[in-house]
Amino acid sequence: TNRGRYPFCYQKISERATVVKCVSIFGKSINCCEKARDLAERIYEVFHLPLVEIVMVKDEAGCRLSSLSPVKYSQLSKDETEMLQDLLDKRVSRFE
């Protein structure tokens, strides 16, 4: 697998398809369409990744997962940072 690194990835998509990126924070996302939000929730249910960038192919059939990649805290937008802090506060308060 070239030590886990591929020089490129080929995924044939239709001409009308678009590639969409979305940040998922504990399965929640903002600034994404409803289909992308649903996919983010399902990905979290399966993989339990608290902070991940989801790359999807969106076409007439819906949103399909293309890849998952890590997201650094410094890459988050202000709204995403606030969402993360709010979700962490809620998780911590359950144990108090």
C-alpha positions, 0 to 999 in steps of 0.5 A: 500500500505504499506505506498507507500513501497512494499517489492518487485515487481514481473514482469515476463519477458522472459529469453532473456529480460534485465533490463535497467536503464536510467536517463532522464533529461527533457526527454533527456538521454545520454548513452542509446539506441535509444529505451530508448531515445524515451521512455524517451521523451514520459515519459516526455511528459506525466508525466513532470518529469524533473529528473527521473531514468527510469527502462525498460525491453528490449526484442525482442518487444522493451522497456517497462516501469517497474518503475520510481524513483527520482534521486538526483543531486549527483547521476548524472554522469559528462556528465548528470550534464553538460547536466542538466546545459545546459538544465537549461541555455537554459530554463532560457535564454528564459526568459531574 
